Amino acid sequence: MVFARKRFGQHFLHDRAVLERILEAIDPQPGQALVEIGPGRGALTEPLRTRCGALDIIEIDRDLVAALRERYRDVPVTVHEGDALKFDFAALSTARGSRLRIVGNLPYNISTPLLFHLLSTPAAISDLHVMLQKEVIERICAAPGGRDYGRLTVMLAPWVETDYLFDVGPGAFQPPPKVWSAVARLTVRATPRFTADARLATVVSLAFAQRRKTLRNALKTVLSAEQIAACGIDPSARPETVSPENYGKLAELLQSR
C-alpha cells in the first residue's frame, strides 16, 4: 500500500457514500473525455473508468503512478506522471477530440493556482467537479455582499458558472485532514462573459486589498469617482457588494484613462 505523503498534500478519499455522491454529480457517460487529477489509490478512478470506458489520470507521486499503471495495464486508462500545474490540457483535449471533463480531489496547497491553470485554456475544458477545502469552495461560489465574496470569486466569474454541491467531513479521508472539504461543479465557458484580462486583475486586486475602503478610495489610483459612477456603480460602495459584471465594466475603463 502507498501511504499518504504530506509534501503532496495527500488525503485519500475512502468513504463509499461520498464517492457515490460525487459520481452522481458527475454523471459520467461513455465516450466522454474524463480526466482525473490526483487519483490517489484509485477509489474514484475505477467507477469512473467503468462508466466511461476510458480515462486519463494525472498523478505526481511516482509510487502511486507505478501502482496505477500496474493496475490498469490491460484497460484503457492512460496514466500521466507529472505535475497538474504544468500539464498541457489543451494538447490532451486535441488528442481526445473533445473538451475535457475534469475531476479531482485537489491538494489544498495548490488549489487556486491549479484552477487558474485549467482556465487558462477554457476552450479545452467542459466542466470541473472538484473537492477542495470548504472555505475555498465557499469563496468560489459566494454571492456579492457576503464575507466569502472576494478576489477569487470575481476572477473566476467570467469563465465559470458555479454550483456548491455538498460538504465532506474529515472522516471521509485517510488520513483525515484538519479541515472540512466541499465539492463544487464549475461549468466552463469557452469565451468569457465579460472582460477577463490583466485590467480585471488590476481592478480586483486594488478593490480587495483593503476591503473596508470604498471603491472611490480603493481605486483612486486608476479610476475617478466620476468614472465609477458613469458605470452605474456607487463610488461609496464597499468592494464586496459589487457584482463580477460591474468589475468587468470598471476594468474596461482602464484602457481609456
MARTI-330108 format. One record per residue (C-alpha): residue number from 1; x, y, z. Coordinates in pm, whole numbers. Layout:
<recs>
nr	X	Y	Z
NUM	X	Y	Z
...
</recs>
This chain:
<recs>
nr	X	Y	Z
1	0	0	0
2	119	352	-84
3	94	582	218
4	-13	947	203
5	270	1195	168
6	248	1528	342
7	456	1710	81
8	194	1631	-183
9	-93	1727	47
10	-239	1378	11
11	-560	1274	185
12	-711	964	24
13	-1089	957	-8
14	-1239	625	103
15	-1598	694	211
16	-1826	498	-26
17	-2126	724	31
18	-1923	1032	-63
19	-1781	855	-369
20	-2134	771	-483
21	-2247	1131	-440
22	-1953	1253	-648
23	-2030	1000	-923
24	-2395	1102	-923
25	-2295	1468	-958
26	-2053	1399	-1243
27	-2285	1154	-1422
28	-2003	1026	-1648
29	-2110	885	-1985
30	-1938	654	-2234
31	-1722	841	-2482
32	-1669	1149	-2268
33	-1311	1269	-2220
34	-1276	1248	-1843
35	-955	1346	-1668
36	-896	1270	-1302
37	-636	1482	-1124
38	-470	1324	-823
39	-639	982	-826
40	-450	867	-517
41	-521	499	-460
42	-790	496	-728
43	-1108	496	-518
44	-1287	713	-774
45	-1083	600	-1073
46	-1239	256	-1103
47	-1606	365	-1108
48	-1521	648	-1348
49	-1348	406	-1583
50	-1634	158	-1559
51	-1888	420	-1661
52	-1682	595	-1929
53	-1490	307	-2077
54	-1168	510	-2090
55	-999	767	-1870
56	-691	989	-1835
57	-542	1032	-1490
58	-268	1270	-1375
59	-57	1181	-1073
60	266	1335	-941
61	357	1065	-687
62	580	814	-870
63	492	530	-632
64	122	581	-697
65	193	610	-1071
66	364	271	-1066
67	76	111	-877
68	-185	266	-1107
69	-2	162	-1423
70	20	-192	-1296
71	-346	-195	-1202
72	-462	-57	-1538
73	-206	-206	-1775
74	-471	-402	-1966
75	-752	-146	-1973
76	-792	192	-2150
77	-670	412	-1864
78	-383	645	-1952
79	-167	737	-1653
80	21	1066	-1693
81	304	1112	-1445
82	362	1477	-1366
83	251	1800	-1205
84	-101	1908	-1298
85	15	2270	-1267
86	238	2213	-1569
87	17	1974	-1764
88	-91	2069	-2118
89	-468	2023	-2103
90	-518	2187	-2443
91	-298	1925	-2607
92	-489	1645	-2434
93	-821	1795	-2548
94	-693	1797	-2905
95	-573	1438	-2875
96	-909	1323	-2738
97	-1108	1524	-2992
98	-1333	1695	-2741
99	-1343	1927	-2445
100	-1231	1765	-2120
101	-1433	1693	-1808
102	-1203	1742	-1509
103	-1248	1556	-1180
104	-1026	1594	-879
105	-976	1588	-504
106	-731	1874	-538
107	-444	1935	-295
108	-533	2235	-81
109	-188	2391	-117
110	-215	2429	-497
111	-591	2458	-547
112	-612	2822	-654
113	-318	2825	-899
114	-439	2494	-1043
115	-786	2634	-1111
116	-636	2930	-1295
117	-405	2700	-1489
118	-703	2492	-1601
119	-898	2802	-1700
120	-604	2943	-1896
121	-725	2717	-2180
122	-1104	2733	-2132
123	-1183	2605	-2482
124	-1024	2274	-2374
125	-1239	2227	-2062
126	-1610	2150	-2044
127	-1658	2134	-1668
128	-1482	2063	-1342
129	-1604	1866	-1043
130	-1359	1948	-767
131	-1322	1876	-399
132	-1139	2149	-211
133	-1113	2293	135
134	-1464	2404	232
135	-1367	2768	277
136	-1222	2778	-76
137	-1543	2635	-226
138	-1738	2894	-27
139	-1525	3170	-178
140	-1559	3033	-530
141	-1938	3011	-507
142	-2002	3324	-297
143	-2259	3587	-390
144	-2190	3962	-363
145	-2243	4103	-16
146	-2118	3809	188
147	-1795	3772	382
148	-1672	3495	148
149	-1711	3707	-166
150	-1379	3839	-286
151	-1098	3835	-536
152	-1118	3462	-615
153	-1493	3480	-674
154	-1465	3768	-919
155	-1162	3638	-1109
156	-1332	3303	-1176
157	-1672	3453	-1258
158	-1602	3542	-1625
159	-1519	3181	-1703
160	-1743	2958	-1492
161	-2090	2903	-1356
162	-2056	2758	-1008
163	-2270	2512	-812
164	-2195	2433	-449
165	-2285	2064	-423
166	-2214	1926	-74
167	-1978	1921	224
168	-1742	1637	314
169	-1618	1577	668
170	-1260	1487	763
171	-1356	1127	840
172	-1412	1056	470
173	-1034	1064	415
174	-730	869	522
175	-550	1035	688
176	-825	1277	791
177	-742	1643	721
178	-783	1907	989
179	-1049	2091	791
180	-1381	2019	621
181	-1394	1984	244
182	-1667	2053	-11
183	-1749	1958	-368
184	-1845	2204	-641
185	-1929	2194	-1010
186	-1771	2461	-1230
187	-1921	2476	-1579
188	-1671	2643	-1812
189	-1740	2895	-2086
190	-1521	2876	-2395
191	-1525	3259	-2404
192	-1564	3492	-2102
193	-1895	3663	-2031
194	-1712	3991	-1958
195	-1361	4136	-1966
196	-1111	3888	-1827
197	-759	4018	-1878
198	-487	4197	-1684
199	-710	4501	-1640
200	-965	4297	-1445
201	-687	4157	-1227
202	-565	4511	-1154
203	-908	4644	-1058
204	-998	4343	-843
205	-661	4336	-667
206	-687	4704	-576
207	-1051	4676	-470
208	-997	4387	-229
209	-656	4490	-96
210	-838	4669	187
211	-1198	4553	200
212	-1314	4827	436
213	-1232	5101	187
214	-1494	5237	-51
215	-1446	5182	-424
216	-1366	5553	-457
217	-1070	5519	-224
218	-961	5169	-326
219	-947	5255	-697
220	-838	5617	-678
221	-501	5546	-840
222	-665	5408	-1156
223	-1023	5542	-1174
224	-1200	5856	-1062
225	-1526	5862	-870
226	-1690	6010	-1181
227	-1575	5716	-1395
228	-1705	5468	-1139
229	-2040	5645	-1124
230	-2061	5653	-1503
231	-2076	5272	-1493
232	-2385	5290	-1274
233	-2186	5193	-966
234	-2193	5386	-640
235	-1836	5510	-571
236	-1904	5482	-197
237	-1991	5111	-225
238	-1777	4854	-49
239	-1586	4614	-277
240	-1771	4306	-151
241	-2107	4446	-269
242	-2005	4497	-633
243	-2105	4226	-881
244	-1849	4050	-1102
245	-2010	4205	-1412
246	-1962	4552	-1268
247	-1596	4479	-1203
248	-1581	4389	-1570
249	-1723	4733	-1657
250	-1467	4904	-1439
251	-1185	4702	-1598
252	-1290	4814	-1945
253	-1239	5176	-1842
254	-869	5129	-1777
255	-785	5138	-2148
256	-933	5487	-2182
257	-773	5658	-1883
</recs>
